[in-house]
Amino acid sequence: VVNTAGGLVGGDKISVEVIVEKKANALVTTQSAEKVYRSAGTDAKIEINLIVEAGSWLEYLPQETILFEGSRLRRQTHVNVERDGKLIAGEIVVFGRLGYGEHFQTGLIHDGWEIIRDGKLVWVDALHMQDDIASIIADPACFDGAVSMATTVYIGPDAEDNLPVVQKFLESLNSGVLSSVTCVNGILIIRWLSKDILDLRNDFCAFWRAFRNKIAGLPAKLPRLWNM
């Protein structure tokens, strides 16, 4: 997926739809990190629809989204998985242009998920921060000063069986990155939170490589663009 604009400004709207038909396999990624620039007041909007038909496999693996100071983003991801279809989808969010010493302190981030399996709504989730974001990120009960977070979901008939496998793998990763996994309605949900974006990205990639190999028998590597 290529964003020829190089980033999003207030008022931009992007819609992405991926349909993997029966007994097909696909990996969808992006050419680089998605940058969301400072807004004069309007929201940038992204709508993502992922449809996985019976017997199919989809990896949705965009590179990180970087929220500039003052940016406003509303992103909604809709997932529909049929029968024995399998999906692993993830995202990394970075709070600011850290290389420039800039942090995401004011603005808006609303990042929502909706997952339907076999026609039934099985999971809904949303991260919402607005206006005084700096205090939320600094709060020990919230982000405790983290500069990045990541989420991965896995949907498949073997999701619950793989919960202890993921737990053991996360325990072996970088101790400086907080991570956890749970299983809700047959969906594995993995979260990462870190004060170092590189550590988080490395752990996220290590997990993805190992998991795609374990679940789908695919090579334990990521697309070349992720290593550039």
Helices and strands as residue ranges (DSSP letters): E 13-20, E 25-29, E 34-36, E 44-52, E 57-61, E 65-67, E 72-81, E 86-95, G 98-100, E 108-117, E 120-130, H 133-138, E 148-155, G 160-162, H 163-171, E 178-184, E 187-194, H 197-216, G 224-227
